[in-house]
Amino acid sequence: MNDALGKGIRVAGENRSELAVELKRRYDAGESIRQLAAATGRSYGFVHRLLGEAGVELRGRGGATRKA
């Protein structure tokens, strides 16, 4: 990820849109929100909010479901 968008730097405008598109692509490819947060140096909440702004349909929580 771009160092100019590192932790503590406000992300707005075109940079925010570009980051949202990149995170959406990676999330849709299977990365978790936690993995994306770690890779970008951002918080879970920031990544979650940005994915929501990008119109991403979030996956359910992980783990297999048990059938009795």
Secondary structure, 3 states (H helix, E strand, C coil): CCHHHCCCCCCCHHHHHHHHHHHHHHHHCCCCHHHHHHHHCCCHHHHHHHHHHCCCCCCCCCCCCCCC
